Amino acid sequence: MQIDWESGHGPFTAPISAAGSMLAASYAANSAGVTPWWGAAIAGAGLVGSHIAGRQSGAGRGSLALRAAAWVGAGAWCSWALNVGPWTMNCLSALAAGGVALGAAMAGNRAAQRRAEEAQAAEYAAAAHAAVQHEHRALAGEWSARFSRVSGIEGVQVVGVEMWEHGGMTLEGRFPEGGYTWRDMQRCQDGLAGDARLPNGCSVEITEGIDRGSFLANVEIVNLVSGAPKTYPDDYSPRSYDDGLQMGTHRDGSECAPVCRQLTGIGTGRRGSGKSNLMHVWIAGQVRMVDALVWVIDLNGGGLALPWLRAWHRAGRPGRPPIDWVADTPEKVRAMAGALLRIAKARKPGYADLMIEHNDDKIPVSPEVPAIITNADEIAELYSTKARRDPILRQAGDWLIHVVELARAVACNLMMSALRATQDVLEEPQLVVQSGLKVGMQSDEREINYLMGWGDKISPEDMPEPGTGVVKVLDAPARPFQAYRITPAEIARIVVATAEYRPELDELSRRAAGEAYERRWENSDHLFGIAPQPVAVAEPEAEREPEQPVREGWTDPTSDWDSPAAPASTAEPASTGDEALADADAAMRRIHERIDEAAARGSDPDLDAEVRGIFEASGIEYTPSAALDAAVEATEQPGGDPRKVIVFEIVLKSGPNGIGPEAIRDSIARLHPDVEVPHAATIGRWLGADPRIHQPKYGRYAVLPTNGDQS
């Protein structure tokens, strides 16, 4: 117990102290034979001094009266005690009663003072609010009329105005009766900005209010999102994975720092939009976390990791590397993905007691059990249509998707980037669906709304310059922001400042990761700049597989994505819907040509052999007894329509919630513009007859869970 000797007495200690002092003083004076009038004289002097001190300190009337009463009572008792003796029963009883009365009076006086102070503070606040309201009354009236005029909702009122320090304001609006919500006003954002004649680049952002019938309007008068970018903060203090990941600033000047503890993240943007800078900003926040390890996947020579590892090497390799593992080849990516999946599966049962101890269904991250954040740059190199034909990359991609689906609670997470937010680049819809953090850098309206959803009304004007974008966390509205700018010099400073923050992988996870983790730094000197970059050996011309015929007018959107760091595999590629359709189209076109020629000649005994060659060249199984009949039936009967393969692939990738026929038709039209889109009723008939398909909701089709691994 520590006593604060400088604190004042309260309603309990003051009476005890006063009674003890009076008893001791009266006993000493009585023993010395002091006359009784001295007690009254000393108490009077104390009363005068206490009154003067109270007036100087600003004490109220109640406090002054209480002090005077206390001194009068003390003087009267001391005089009585000097006359009859302090140890008589009457004197002691009177002293105890006086102490209790003093304590009660002090408690009441303190309560009265507290109420008076609260009332005074409320008066000051009301006066200040009235002054502000008076100052902004014209502004509130102007915007009330604007909200009503642009939205067509009569009676919208602005009930609060908060001015920003840097050129803007937040208006609190309230709807009239009629069941309106903030979404009704959000649809008018652009119109409000135009009606207010805001400068180019400035906008009005509508968000949720304090209740369902209110809204907040962030009005940007000075364009803060564009212009000179803000550099990454120079505060390199330790942080946790449970803290926000600092990314940039919003239009109102607040920091954009979403908490990513349970969120898979995906960032997209066209070339030059600042997407790579954003990835470095993510890593900068991650290396400051004392309870997280940073892994990197980059099939473009490990480029994302190079500034960090080379800065660490040039600084003399202090502490541990800022990035714990780098995968820059397909084989390394598969090794990392497999290790991450094994860790995710081992942690949940392995740390069950730890979760029970903390009364949580998530592993509590700490330096002893760190989170693992895998940053994958240009994820299309794993999930594009072309990449999925490589068996090594396909297996690695499947394992990473499995991690996304099951590793939320065990703190194994992915942060990804992609050049475009389209299905031909991101063939796996799970990546978009399961990403709770979505960041779209400068891009066109169609792609950014494919990523965020059309309900947020995002437009290119919200991201006018490189480094600007929008961020969406779970189901919250997407908000524009400007990402911090980070340079190699800043990265070098962060690496040195955070060298002692980085934890080691826990023993349970290390055992699960196995030899792949122990050998992760083999053949990696080029990452530190102490060895040349490995050069891929050109594949011998004779060993290359013959090119498959493709549909006329069709081009692979990833046809120019070959990279020396990611050589194409020579293994037999897995068949996809695009390949099947291309093969079938080419084969059927040539079969019909041969049929037409044979009909013109009358008969051809070598026709069967020619058809066999056509089928074999196209990689399609040939049945000699009914080759032509099967080919004709494939084009005439729904059961053999090659478009069914595409339909099933789209349903398979749509997830457990399924997809409707119209959405399937839109996907076919977008991905395969040269294919005749089947009618919605035809799609429904195909899927209804497929035993692998069920309807989780009315009008939506999904693959049965037990058949989820089929393709």
C-alpha positions in Angstrom: 0.0 0.0 0.0 1.4 3.4 -1.0 0.2 6.5 0.8 0.0 9.8 -1.1 1.0 12.3 1.5 0.3 15.2 -0.8 -3.3 14.5 -1.4 -6.0 16.4 0.6 -8.2 14.9 3.3 -11.5 13.5 2.3 -14.8 13.0 4.2 -13.3 10.0 6.1 -9.7 11.0 6.8 -10.4 14.6 7.7 -12.7 13.9 10.7 -10.3 11.3 12.0 -7.3 13.6 11.7 -9.1 16.5 13.3 -10.4 14.5 16.2 -7.0 12.9 16.9 -5.2 16.3 16.7 -7.7 17.9 19.1 -7.5 15.1 21.6 -3.7 15.1 21.6 -3.5 18.9 21.9 -6.1 19.1 24.7 -4.4 16.3 26.7 -1.0 18.1 26.5 -2.5 21.5 27.4 -4.5 20.0 30.3 -1.4 18.2 31.6 0.5 21.6 31.4 -2.3 23.4 33.3 -3.2 25.7 30.4 -6.4 27.8 31.1 -9.5 26.9 29.1 -9.8 30.2 27.2 -6.7 29.4 25.2 -8.6 26.7 23.3 -11.2 29.2 22.1 -8.5 31.8 21.2 -6.5 29.3 19.0 -9.6 28.1 17.3 -10.6 31.7 16.4 -7.2 32.3 14.9 -7.6 29.2 12.8 -11.0 30.3 11.7 -9.7 33.6 10.4 -6.7 32.0 8.6 -8.9 29.3 7.0 -11.4 31.9 5.8 -8.6 34.0 4.2 -7.0 31.0 2.5 -10.4 29.8 1.3 -11.2 33.1 -0.3 -7.9 33.2 -2.1 -8.3 29.7 -3.5 -11.8 30.5 -4.8 -13.8 28.3 -2.4 -17.5 28.7 -2.5 -19.8 29.9 0.3 -20.7 26.4 1.4 -17.0 25.5 1.8 -16.3 28.7 3.8 -19.3 28.1 6.1 -18.3 24.5 6.7 -14.7 25.6 7.6 -16.0 28.2 10.0 -18.4 25.7 11.7 -15.6 23.2 12.1 -13.2 25.7 13.7 -16.0 27.0 16.1 -16.8 23.4 17.1 -13.2 22.5 17.6 -12.6 25.6 19.8 -15.6 25.0 22.0 -14.7 21.3 22.6 -11.0 22.1 23.4 -12.1 24.8 25.9 -14.5 22.3 27.5 -11.8 19.5 27.6 -9.3 21.9 29.3 -11.9 22.6 31.9 -13.1 19.1 32.8 -10.4 16.9 31.3 -10.3 15.3 27.8 -10.7 11.7 28.9 -14.1 12.0 30.4 -16.9 10.0 28.8 -18.9 13.1 27.8 -15.9 14.8 26.1 -15.0 11.7 24.1 -18.6 11.1 23.1 -18.9 14.7 22.0 -15.7 14.5 20.0 -16.9 11.3 18.2 -20.2 12.9 17.4 -18.5 16.0 16.1 -16.2 13.9 13.8 -19.2 12.1 12.3 -21.0 15.3 11.7 -17.9 16.9 10.1 -17.5 13.9 7.7 -21.2 14.0 6.6 -21.0 17.7 6.1 -17.9 17.4 3.9 -19.4 14.6 1.8 -22.5 16.7 1.2 -20.4 19.8 0.4 -18.3 17.8 -2.1 -21.4 16.5 -3.9 -22.8 20.0 -4.1 -19.5 21.2 -5.6 -19.5 18.5 -8.1 -23.0 19.3 -9.2 -22.2 22.9 -9.5 -19.1 22.2 -11.6 -21.1 19.9 -13.9 -23.8 22.5 -14.3 -21.2 25.2 -15.0 -19.4 22.9 -17.6 -22.8 22.2 -19.3 -23.5 26.0 -19.4 -20.1 26.6 -21.1 -20.7 23.8 -23.6 -24.2 25.0 -24.4 -22.8 28.5 -24.9 -20.1 27.2 -27.2 -22.5 25.1 -29.1 -24.8 28.0 -29.5 -22.0 30.1 -30.8 -21.0 27.5 -33.3 -24.5 27.0 -34.4 -24.9 30.7 -34.9 -21.7 30.9 -36.8 -22.6 28.0 -39.1 -26.4 28.6 -39.2 -26.2 29.9 -42.7 -24.1 27.0 -43.9 -26.4 24.5 -42.3 -29.4 26.1 -44.0 -27.6 26.2 -47.3 -26.8 22.5 -47.2 -30.2 21.5 -45.9 -31.8 23.0 -48.9 -29.2 21.4 -51.2 -29.8 17.9 -49.7 -33.5 18.3 -50.2 -33.2 19.8 -53.7 -30.7 17.2 -55.2 -32.1 14.1 -53.5 -35.8 15.1 -54.0 -36.5 14.3 -50.3 -38.2 17.4 -48.8 -37.4 18.2 -45.2 -33.8 17.1 -44.8 -32.2 19.0 -41.9 -28.5 19.6 -41.1 -28.3 19.3 -37.3 -24.5 19.5 -36.9 -21.5 21.0 -38.5 -17.9 20.1 -37.8 -15.2 22.0 -39.7 -11.9 20.3 -40.6 -8.6 21.9 -39.9 -7.5 21.3 -43.5 -10.2 22.4 -45.8 -13.5 20.5 -45.5 -16.4 19.8 -43.1 -18.6 17.0 -41.9 -22.3 17.6 -41.9 -24.8 15.6 -39.8 -28.0 15.3 -41.7 -31.4 13.9 -40.5 -34.1 12.6 -42.8 -37.8 13.4 -42.4 -40.4 10.7 -41.8 -40.8 8.3 -44.7 -38.3 5.4 -44.2 -35.2 7.0 -45.8 -31.7 5.7 -45.2 -28.2 7.0 -45.8 -28.1 4.9 -49.0 -30.8 7.2 -50.5 -28.5 10.2 -50.1 -25.4 8.3 -51.2 -26.9 7.9 -54.7 -26.7 11.7 -55.0 -23.0 12.2 -54.1 -21.9 13.4 -57.5 -25.0 15.6 -57.9 -24.3 17.2 -54.5 -20.7 18.0 -55.4 -21.9 19.5 -58.7 -24.6 21.6 -57.1 -22.1 22.9 -54.5 -19.6 23.8 -57.4 -16.8 22.0 -55.6 -13.4 22.2 -57.3 -12.3 19.4 -59.5 -11.0 16.5 -57.5 -13.2 17.4 -54.5 -16.3 15.4 -53.7 -19.0 14.7 -51.2 -18.8 11.4 -49.3 -22.0 10.1 -47.7 -21.7 7.6 -44.8 -23.8 6.1 -42.0 -25.1 8.4 -39.3 -25.7 7.8 -35.6 -29.0 6.0 -36.4 -30.8 4.5 -39.5 -32.5 7.8 -40.2 -29.4 10.0 -40.2 -26.3 10.4 -42.4 -22.9 12.0 -42.4 -21.7 14.0 -45.3 -17.9 14.6 -45.6 -17.5 17.6 -47.9 -14.1 18.1 -49.4 -13.4 21.7 -50.1 -9.6 21.3 -50.7 -8.5 18.2 -52.6 -6.5 16.2 -50.0 -6.5 12.9 -51.8 -4.6 14.2 -54.8 -1.6 16.4 -54.9 1.8 15.8 -53.2 1.6 12.3 -51.6 2.3 11.9 -47.9 5.4 10.0 -47.0 5.2 7.0 -44.7 5.1 8.1 -41.0 8.5 8.2 -39.4 7.2 6.5 -36.2 8.7 3.0 -36.3 7.5 2.0 -32.8 6.4 -1.6 -32.2 2.9 -2.6 -33.2 0.8 -5.7 -33.0 -1.1 -7.7 -35.6 -4.2 -6.8 -33.7 -3.5 -3.1 -34.4 -4.5 -1.3 -37.6 -2.3 -1.6 -40.7 -1.4 1.9 -41.6 -2.0 2.5 -45.3 -2.7 6.2 -45.9 -5.2 8.9 -45.2 -8.9 9.5 -46.0 -10.3 12.7 -47.4 -11.2 14.0 -43.9 -7.6 13.6 -42.8 -8.2 10.5 -40.7 -5.8 7.7 -41.1 -6.7 4.6 -43.2 -5.6 1.8 -40.9 -7.9 -1.3 -41.1 -7.3 -4.1 -38.6 -6.3 -7.2 -40.7 -6.2 -9.8 -37.9 -9.0 -11.8 -39.5 -9.0 -10.4 -43.1 -7.6 -11.7 -46.3 -6.5 -8.7 -48.4 -6.5 -8.1 -52.1 -5.3 -5.0 -53.9 -5.8 -4.3 -57.6 -4.8 -1.5 -60.0 -3.5 -0.8 -63.4 0.1 -0.4 -64.2 1.5 2.8 -62.6 -1.4 3.2 -60.2 0.8 2.7 -57.1 -0.1 -0.9 -56.4 3.5 -2.0 -55.8 4.0 1.0 -53.5 0.9 -0.1 -51.6 2.5 -3.6 -51.2 5.6 -2.1 -49.7 3.4 0.0 -47.3 1.7 -3.2 -46.2 5.1 -4.8 -45.5 6.3 -1.7 -43.7 3.4 -2.1 -41.3 3.9 -5.8 -40.9 7.7 -5.6 -40.1 6.7 -3.3 -37.2 4.5 -6.0 -35.7 6.3 -7.9 -32.9 3.9 -10.9 -33.3 4.0 -11.5 -37.0 6.3 -13.1 -39.6 6.3 -11.8 -43.2 6.5 -14.2 -46.2 6.6 -13.1 -49.8 5.5 -14.8 -53.1 6.8 -13.0 -56.2 7.4 -15.0 -59.4 8.9 -11.9 -61.0 12.3 -12.6 -59.5 11.2 -11.9 -56.0 11.1 -8.2 -56.8 8.8 -7.3 -53.9 11.3 -8.6 -51.4 14.5 -7.2 -52.9 14.4 -3.7 -51.4 13.9 -5.2 -47.9 16.5 -8.0 -48.0 19.1 -5.9 -49.7 18.7 -3.0 -47.3 19.1 -5.5 -44.4 22.2 -7.0 -46.0 23.8 -3.6 -46.5 23.0 -2.6 -42.9 25.1 -5.6 -41.7 22.2 -8.0 -41.2 21.0 -6.8 -37.8 18.6 -9.0 -35.9 16.6 -11.3 -38.2 15.7 -10.7 -41.9 12.7 -8.4 -42.3 11.1 -11.1 -44.6 11.2 -14.6 -43.2 10.7 -16.5 -46.5 10.7 -15.6 -50.2 9.3 -17.8 -52.9 10.4 -16.6 -56.4 10.1 -19.8 -58.5 7.1 -22.2 -59.0 8.8 -24.9 -57.0 9.4 -22.6 -54.1 5.9 -21.3 -54.2 4.6 -24.8 -54.0 6.9 -25.6 -51.0 5.8 -22.4 -49.2 2.1 -23.1 -49.9 2.3 -26.6 -48.7 4.2 -25.6 -45.5 1.6 -22.8 -44.8 -1.3 -25.3 -45.2 0.4 -27.8 -42.9 0.9 -25.1 -40.3 -2.7 -24.0 -40.5 -3.9 -27.5 -40.0 -1.6 -28.2 -37.1 -2.2 -25.0 -35.2 -5.9 -25.4 -34.5 -5.7 -28.7 -32.5 -2.2 -27.9 -31.3 -3.2 -24.6 -29.7 -6.7 -25.6 -28.5 -5.8 -25.3 -24.9 -4.3 -21.8 -25.5 -7.5 -20.7 -27.1 -9.6 -22.1 -24.2 -7.3 -20.4 -21.7 -7.9 -17.0 -23.4 -11.7 -17.8 -23.9 -11.4 -17.1 -27.6 -12.0 -19.1 -30.8 -8.9 -17.5 -32.4 -5.3 -18.1 -31.5 -3.9 -15.2 -29.5 -0.9 -14.0 -31.5 2.2 -13.1 -29.6 6.0 -13.3 -30.2 5.8 -16.9 -29.0 3.0 -17.8 -31.5 3.4 -15.3 -34.3 1.0 -14.7 -37.2 2.2 -15.6 -40.7 1.3 -13.0 -43.3 2.0 -14.1 -46.9 2.2 -11.2 -49.4 1.7 -12.4 -53.0 2.5 -9.9 -55.7 0.7 -10.3 -59.0 -1.5 -13.2 -57.9 -2.6 -13.7 -61.5 0.7 -15.5 -62.0 -0.9 -18.2 -59.9 -4.6 -17.9 -60.8 -4.9 -16.8 -64.4 -6.2 -19.2 -67.0 -2.7 -19.8 -68.3 -1.1 -20.2 -64.9 -3.7 -22.8 -63.9 -2.5 -25.1 -66.7 0.9 -25.5 -65.0 0.5 -28.4 -62.5 3.0 -27.0 -60.1 1.3 -23.5 -59.9 -2.1 -25.1 -59.9 -1.3 -27.2 -56.9 0.3 -24.2 -55.1 -2.7 -22.1 -55.9 -5.2 -24.7 -54.6 -3.3 -25.0 -51.4 -3.3 -21.2 -50.9 -7.0 -21.1 -51.5 -7.4 -23.8 -48.9 -5.4 -21.6 -46.4 -7.7 -18.7 -47.2 -10.8 -20.9 -46.4 -9.7 -22.5 -43.1 -6.8 -20.5 -41.6 -8.6 -17.3 -40.3 -8.6 -18.4 -36.7 -5.0 -19.6 -36.7 -3.5 -16.3 -38.0 -2.2 -17.6 -41.3 -3.3 -15.0 -43.8 -2.8 -13.7 -47.4 -2.3 -10.2 -48.7 -2.4 -10.2 -52.5 -2.2 -7.9 -55.4 -3.4 -8.2 -59.0 -3.1 -6.1 -62.1 -6.7 -6.3 -63.0 -9.9 -7.1 -61.1 -11.4 -9.4 -63.8 -12.3 -13.0 -64.0 -9.8 -13.8 -66.8 -7.0 -12.6 -64.5 -8.4 -13.8 -61.2 -9.9 -17.1 -62.3 -10.7 -18.1 -58.7 -13.8 -16.2 -57.4 -13.0 -17.4 -53.9 -10.1 -14.9 -53.8 -12.5 -12.0 -54.2 -15.3 -13.4 -52.2 -13.2 -14.3 -49.2 -11.2 -11.1 -49.1 -12.5 -9.0 -46.3 -10.1 -6.2 -47.1 -10.3 -4.9 -50.7 -8.2 -2.1 -52.0 -8.6 -0.7 -55.5 -6.0 1.7 -56.8 -6.4 3.9 -59.8 -8.5 2.0 -62.3 -11.6 2.2 -64.5 -15.1 2.1 -63.1 -16.1 -1.3 -64.4 -13.2 -3.2 -62.8 -13.2 -1.3 -59.5 -16.9 -2.0 -59.1 -16.4 -5.6 -60.0 -14.1 -5.7 -57.0 -16.0 -3.5 -54.5 -19.6 -4.0 -55.7 -21.8 -1.6 -57.5 -23.6 -0.4 -54.4 -20.8 1.8 -53.3 -21.0 4.1 -56.3 -17.2 4.4 -56.8 -16.1 6.4 -59.9 -12.7 7.2 -61.5 -13.0 10.7 -60.0 -12.5 9.2 -56.6 -9.0 8.2 -57.6 -7.7 11.0 -59.8 -3.9 10.4 -59.5 -1.5 7.5 -59.0 -1.4 6.6 -55.4 -5.1 7.2 -54.8 -7.7 4.5 -54.5 -10.6 3.2 -52.4 -10.6 0.7 -49.5 -13.5 -1.5 -48.4 -13.5 -3.5 -45.1 -16.1 -6.3 -45.0 -19.5 -4.8 -45.7 -18.6 -1.2 -44.7 -18.9 1.4 -47.5 -15.9 1.8 -49.7 -13.9 5.0 -48.9 -11.4 6.9 -51.0 -7.9 7.3 -49.6 -4.4 8.3 -50.6 -1.7 5.7 -49.9 1.5 6.7 -48.1 4.5 7.1 -50.4 7.4 4.9 -49.4 10.9 5.0 -50.9 13.9 2.7 -50.8 15.6 5.1 -48.4 12.6 4.9 -46.1 12.6 1.1 -46.4 16.3 1.0 -45.3 15.5 3.1 -42.2 12.5 0.9 -41.3 14.6 -2.3 -41.7 17.2 -1.0 -39.2 14.7 0.4 -36.7 12.7 -2.8 -36.6 15.5 -5.3 -36.6 14.9 -6.4 -33.1 11.1 -6.7 -33.4 10.9 -9.9 -35.5 10.0 -13.1 -33.7 10.9 -16.7 -34.6 8.4 -19.3 -35.9 7.0 -21.3 -33.0 8.1 -24.9 -32.6 4.8 -26.5 -33.4 4.6 -24.6 -36.7 8.2 -25.3 -37.5 7.7 -29.0 -37.2 4.6 -28.8 -39.4 6.4 -26.8 -42.0 9.1 -29.4 -42.1 12.3 -29.5 -44.2 10.9 -26.9 -46.7 11.1 -24.2 -44.0 14.5 -25.2 -42.8 15.9 -25.0 -46.4 14.1 -21.8 -47.3 17.3 -19.8 -47.8 19.0 -22.2 -50.2 19.8 -20.7 -53.6 18.7 -17.3 -52.4 21.9 -15.2 -52.5 20.6 -13.3 -55.5 17.9 -11.9 -53.2 20.5 -10.2 -51.1 22.5 -8.9 -54.1 25.5 -11.1 -53.5 24.9 -13.4 -56.4 23.6 -12.9 -60.0 19.9 -13.5 -60.7 19.4 -17.1 -61.9 18.7 -17.3 -65.6 16.1 -19.8 -66.8 17.4 -22.2 -69.4 15.5 -22.0 -72.7 13.3 -25.1 -73.3 14.6 -27.2 -76.3 12.5 -26.8 -79.3 12.0 -30.5 -79.8 10.6 -31.0 -76.3 7.9 -28.4 -76.6 4.4 -29.6 -76.9 2.6 -28.8 -80.1 0.3 -25.9 -79.9 -3.4 -26.7 -79.7 -5.8 -25.2 -82.2 -7.8 -22.4 -80.7 -11.0 -20.7 -81.8 -10.7 -18.0 -84.4 -10.7 -14.5 -83.0 -9.9 -15.7 -79.5 -6.8 -14.5 -77.7 -5.5 -15.6 -74.3 -5.5 -12.5 -72.0 -2.3 -13.8 -70.3 -0.5 -14.8 -73.5 2.4 -12.3 -73.0 2.9 -13.1 -69.3 5.8 -15.5 -69.7 8.6 -14.7 -67.3 12.2 -16.1 -67.0 11.5 -16.5 -63.3 8.5 -18.7 -63.9 9.2 -21.1 -66.8 6.3 -23.0 -68.2 6.1 -26.6 -67.1 6.5 -29.4 -69.6 4.0 -31.6 -67.8 0.7 -32.4 -69.4 -1.6 -29.4 -68.6 -4.9 -29.9 -66.9 -7.9 -29.5 -69.2 -10.0 -26.4 -68.7 -13.2 -25.2 -70.1 -11.4 -22.9 -72.6 -9.3 -25.7 -73.9 -12.2 -28.1 -74.2 -14.2 -25.6 -76.1 -11.3 -24.6 -78.4 -10.5 -28.3 -79.1 -14.1 -29.2 -79.8 -14.7 -26.1 -82.0 -11.6 -26.8 -84.1 -12.3 -30.5 -84.4 -16.0 -30.0 -85.3 -15.1 -27.4 -87.9 -12.7 -29.7 -89.6 -15.0 -32.7 -89.4 -17.8 -30.8 -91.1 -15.4 -29.7 -93.8 -14.5 -33.4 -94.4 -18.2 -34.4 -94.4 -19.0 -31.7 -97.0 -16.1 -32.9 -99.1 -17.2 -36.5 -98.8 -20.8 -35.6 -99.7 -19.5 -33.8 -102.8 -17.4 -36.8 -103.9 -20.2 -39.3 -103.1 -18.1 -41.6 -101.0 -14.7 -41.9 -99.5 -13.3 -45.1 -98.0 -10.6 -43.2 -96.3 -13.0 -40.8 -94.5 -12.9 -42.9 -91.3 -9.1 -42.7 -91.2 -9.1 -38.9 -91.8 -11.6 -38.4 -89.0 -9.4 -40.5 -86.7 -6.5 -38.3 -87.5 -8.5 -35.1 -86.8 -9.7 -36.4 -83.4 -6.2 -37.6 -82.4 -4.6 -34.3 -83.4 -7.2 -32.5 -81.4 -6.6 -34.6 -78.3 -10.2 -36.1 -78.4 -10.9 -39.7 -77.8 -12.0 -41.5 -81.0 -14.6 -44.2 -81.3 -14.2 -45.8 -84.7 -17.7 -47.4 -84.9 -19.5 -44.1 -84.4 -17.0 -41.3 -84.9 -19.1 -39.2 -87.2 -22.4 -39.9 -85.4 -20.8 -38.8 -82.1 -19.4 -35.6 -83.7 -22.8 -34.7 -85.1 -24.6 -35.5 -81.8 -22.1 -33.3 -79.9 -23.2 -30.3 -81.9 -26.9 -31.2 -82.2 -27.8 -32.7 -78.8 -27.6 -30.6 -75.5 -25.9 -33.5 -73.7 -22.9 -33.1 -75.9 -22.7 -29.3 -76.1 -19.1 -28.3 -75.2 -20.6 -25.1 -73.6 -21.8 -27.2 -70.7 -18.1 -27.5 -69.6 -17.9 -23.7 -69.4 -21.2 -23.5 -67.5 -20.1 -26.1 -64.9 -16.7 -24.3 -64.5 -18.5 -21.1 -63.7 -20.8 -22.7 -61.2 -17.9 -24.5 -59.6 -16.0 -21.3 -59.1 -19.0 -19.4 -57.7 -18.7 -20.9 -54.2 -21.3 -22.4 -51.9 -23.9 -19.6 -52.4 -24.2 -20.4 -56.1 -24.9 -18.3 -59.1 -28.0 -17.6 -61.3 -28.4 -18.4 -65.0 -28.3 -14.7 -66.0 -25.1 -14.2 -64.2 -23.7 -17.3 -66.0 -24.8 -15.8 -69.3 -23.0 -12.6 -68.5 -19.8 -14.5 -67.6 -19.8 -16.5 -70.8 -20.4 -13.3 -72.9 -17.5 -11.6 -71.1 -15.0 -14.4 -71.1 -15.9 -16.0 -74.5 -17.2 -13.3 -76.8 -17.1 -15.6 -79.8 -19.3 -18.3 -78.3 -23.0 -18.2 -78.7 -24.5 -17.6 -75.2 -27.1 -20.3 -74.3 -30.5 -19.2 -73.2 -31.1 -19.0 -69.4 -33.7 -21.7 -69.6 -31.2 -24.0 -71.4 -28.6 -23.4 -68.7 -31.2 -24.2 -66.1 -32.1 -27.4 -67.9 -28.5 -28.5 -68.1 -27.8 -27.8 -64.4 -31.0 -29.3 -63.3 -30.1 -32.6 -64.9 -26.6 -32.6 -63.6 -26.3 -34.8 -60.5 -23.3 -32.8 -59.2 -25.4 -29.6 -58.9 -28.0 -28.5 -56.3 -29.9 -25.3 -55.6 -28.8 -23.7 -52.3 -31.3 -20.9 -52.9 -34.2 -20.4 -55.3 -32.8 -19.6 -58.8 -29.1 -20.2 -57.8 -27.0 -23.2 -58.7 -23.9 -24.6 -56.8 -21.8 -27.7 -56.8 -22.7 -30.2 -54.1 -20.2 -30.1 -51.3 -19.3 -33.7 -51.8 -18.4 -33.0 -55.4 -16.6 -29.7 -54.8 -13.3 -31.2 -56.0 -14.6 -32.1 -59.4 -14.0 -30.1 -62.5 
